[in-house]
């Protein structure tokens, strides 16, 4: 075997190169170089032909018999074989059989001198590309070689193009069917001509069964008008339909697939019209007189069901309370605004009810926030069941609810609803393993009489609610303009309280406590007063609640502690070393004000005995945090301070707490003392309190004693320590100091009690 070398690539090449893709024309002249195998038993012919072909740029190998040719063909790489049928060993047909059996991709031109007709027939049956009879004209052979190479290369190129097209088709199909989006095409009548696999997973229907169906079979009834616009889209480019949302539904008897299992799937459609022109590939007609022909719609749709569901959830949560599932403040205001417009048009009234749960904070603090949340949910359910159809219940926050009552016939209608709400809330609530009783305070404002705007109605209903709380809670009240003045007055007091503390407008008054057996002053209760620049002297009950709400109770209590300790030292200076000071403490101050430490420092500074201090706490403090209260009070007792329960019998605490707490004194509330009308009367509550205190070994002080009959009744029952206007009113520190000085000097005998007489108007007159 010999192979002739390729021509010099630097030599000029005048051959015609034919692009088989761009044109189907056959080139005149030689085809681009190829690798050829010349098989002939005549050495001279074989060599001359090989040299000629090599001169045309081909790489040429030669073989003199069939077996040599087969060996070279097995090595591969040949484009064309020039094969003689007469070979010394097996013959040319055997070579062609060898090629066919091994599936070798090589062209064959038979060059033979056989005159028998069976020779060319046999060659063509075995796949020969051409048959050239010897002797031949060289141009004829060269032309056959060029045409054969050209045909084979065109076929190879077609196979490559078909392979690429098949690959592209598979890739396209994979991308389309694997797309998370729905891809579809419609014919001009709106019937599906193609859908990808996403339709099947989304709607649970075989996509092949959709072919030929009209799109309306898959669109929700309420969205079909918009669907006709989208699915009949006949626009292109920027004018095509973009981002149109449609709800889908599966065909009858089918269930949605994974995409729509939780509800109706919603798709976001982008579509564009498809046009078949008369000429160019871009759909534009070559003939200016002819317009493109609409051939259907191509579209892509994305499943946005989860996004829509998330948006609906976010929207719902933006307008509803998460805990109770009631409308929140925003939605309530929106509904109230609409109801007010309707009321103005129809000339009717509507009511706004502001509801605050009484004692909710106590439940929240003692049982925990989880139980408090449970209470709010149960209360919301009861309130909702108490309303009329068309009424709106909303939660504003905390334990505050608000109700709108549209189409109000009369104010009595609102009162009826308020009473129903109060009744449903008074039933026991089961919180875990405990039953809890609460009540509510309800304020009512009526449109348009009590306010022309939403803010006015809510504010006035809130003011009315606070009036109910101030009157004892557990009730309802309609707004009245007089409440507005009182509310403004409270705001003014709260605002000026800090200024009062800074400018020294607060002052301590003292009301003496008298031992009626001797007539001597044995103690005094410290009472705070505010010398208001406009309103005059205000009692503690008129401004201390605002101090607790506004966060001023701690600095005000600090001021009180320093003031009374200084005054206590001044009492000692006039010889009143045995007079006890009763000091009212706010629960906040006892819990957060570090009272024990501050009292210890004050005692070290002023030098009085701790036994002269008696701390007064209300009954209600014992149910806030009993264990903590016990620890604080025990700390005071270790210092020598005594503890008194003020306003005993008016709170909610258990009598068992008195046995647990280090209480030395019980004060009988003036509301019970006021029930004593005659010396020989019968007041079982007073007698029970005195008997209980005596049995527990506690001291007794009666508050609010105003008549001699009350004093005598209490003394006979066993209570000898009293305070009230019968003896002394609250007085300034200087006046009380003077009183102590006179008592120490012996200038004020016990008989001074007899100098007090009643005036004609029934008021007490104080002599001396």
RAHUPE-V796542 format. One record per backbone hydrogen bond with DSSP energy under -0.5 kcal/mol. CO is the residue of the C=O (numbers start at 0). NH is the residue of the N-H. Records with the same first field share a line. If there is no record, write none. Layout:
CO->NH  NH
This chain:
1->61
3->59
7->10
11->13
16->18
17->19
18->22
33->35  58
34->78  79
35->60
36->38  81
37->39  62
38->83
40->42
41->45
42->46
43->47
44->48
45->49
46->50
47->51
48->52
49->53
50->54
51->55
52->55  57
53->56
57->59
58->35
59->3
60->37
62->39
64->68
65->69
66->70
67->71
68->72
69->73
70->74
71->75
72->75
78->106
79->36
80->82  108
81->38
82->110
84->86  91
85->40
90->94
91->95
92->96
93->97
94->98
95->99
96->100
97->101
98->102  103
99->102
103->105
106->80
107->109  128  129
108->82  110
109->111  131
111->133
115->118  119
116->120
117->121
118->122
119->123
120->124
121->125
122->127
123->126
129->109
130->132
131->111
136->140
137->141
138->142
139->143
140->144
141->145
142->146
143->147
144->148
145->149
146->150
147->151
148->152
149->153
150->154
151->155
152->156
153->157
154->158
155->159
156->160
157->161
158->162
159->163
160->164
161->165
162->166
163->167
164->168
165->169
166->170
167->171
168->172
169->173
170->174
171->175
172->176
173->177
174->178
175->178
181->300
182->195
183->298
184->192  193
185->296
186->189
189->214
190->186
191->211
193->184
195->198
196->199  200
197->201
198->202
199->203
200->257  258
201->256
205->208  209
206->209  210
207->210
209->212
212->191
213->216
214->217
215->218
217->248
219->222
220->223
222->226
223->227
224->228
225->229
226->230
227->231
229->232
234->272
235->238
236->239
240->270
242->244
243->268
245->266
246->219
250->253
256->259
257->260
259->262
264->247
265->303
266->245  268
267->301
268->243
269->299
271->297
273->294  295
274->276
275->292
279->282
283->279
285->287
286->289
291->293
292->275
295->273
296->185
297->271
298->183
299->269
300->181
301->267  303
303->307
304->308
305->309
306->310
307->311
308->312
309->313
310->314
311->315
312->316
313->317
314->318
315->318  319
318->327
320->324
325->320
326->394
327->331
328->332
329->333
330->334
331->335
332->336
333->337
334->338
335->339
336->340
337->341
338->342
339->343
340->344
341->345
342->346  347
348->407
349->446
350->404
351->353  444
352->354  402
353->442
354->400
355->440
356->359
357->438
358->362
359->363
360->364
361->365
362->366  367
363->367
367->371
368->372
369->373
370->374
371->375
372->376
373->377
374->378
375->379
376->380
377->381
378->382
379->383
380->384
381->385
382->385
383->386
387->390
391->403
392->326
393->395  401
396->399
398->356  400
399->395  396
400->354
401->393
402->352
403->391  405
404->350
407->348
409->412  413
410->414
411->415
412->416
413->417
414->418
415->419
416->420
417->421
418->422
419->423
420->424
421->425
422->426
423->426
424->437
428->430  435
429->431
430->433
433->430
435->428
438->357
439->474
440->355
441->476
442->353
443->478
444->351
445->449
446->349
447->450
452->456
453->457
454->458
455->459
456->460
457->461
458->462
459->463
460->464
461->465
462->466
463->467
464->468
465->469
466->470
467->472
468->471
474->441
476->443
479->482  483
480->483  484
481->485
482->486
483->487
484->488
485->489
486->490
487->491
488->492
489->493
490->494
491->495
492->496
493->497
494->498
495->499
496->500
497->501
498->502
499->504  505
500->503
504->530
506->528
507->732
508->526
509->511  730
510->524
512->521  522
513->515  721
514->517  518  519
519->514  521
521->579
522->512
523->525  581
524->510
525->583
526->508
527->539
528->506  530
529->531  537
531->535
535->531
537->529
538->541  542
539->542  543
542->545  546
543->547
544->548
545->549
546->551  552
547->550
551->555
552->556
553->557
554->558
555->559
556->560
557->561
558->562
559->563
560->564
561->565
562->566
563->567
564->568
565->569
566->570
567->571
568->572
569->573
570->573  575
571->574
574->576
575->578
579->523  581
580->582  613
581->525  583
582->615
585->589
586->590
587->591
588->592  594
593->597
594->598
595->599
596->600
597->601
598->602
599->603
600->604
601->605
602->606
608->611
609->612
611->580
612->641
613->582  615
614->616  643
615->584
616->645
617->620
618->621
619->622
620->623  624
624->628
625->629
626->630
627->631
628->632
629->633
630->634
631->635
632->636
633->637
634->638
635->638  639  640
636->639
641->614
642->663  664
643->616  645
644->647  666
645->618
646->649
647->668
653->656
654->657  658
655->659
656->660
657->662
660->662
663->698
664->644
665->667  700
666->647  668
667->702
668->671  672
669->673
671->674
672->675
674->676
677->680
681->683
682->686
683->687
684->688
685->689
686->690
687->691
688->692
689->693
690->694
691->695
692->697
693->696
698->665
700->667
701->722
703->705
704->725
706->710
707->711
708->712
709->713
710->714
711->715
712->716
713->717  718
714->717
717->719
719->515  721
720->701
721->513
722->704
723->726  727
730->509
731->735
732->736
733->737
734->738
735->739
736->740
737->741
738->742
739->743
740->744
741->746  747
742->745
748->751
749->752
750->753
751->754
752->755
754->756
756->764
758->761
762->758
764->756  766
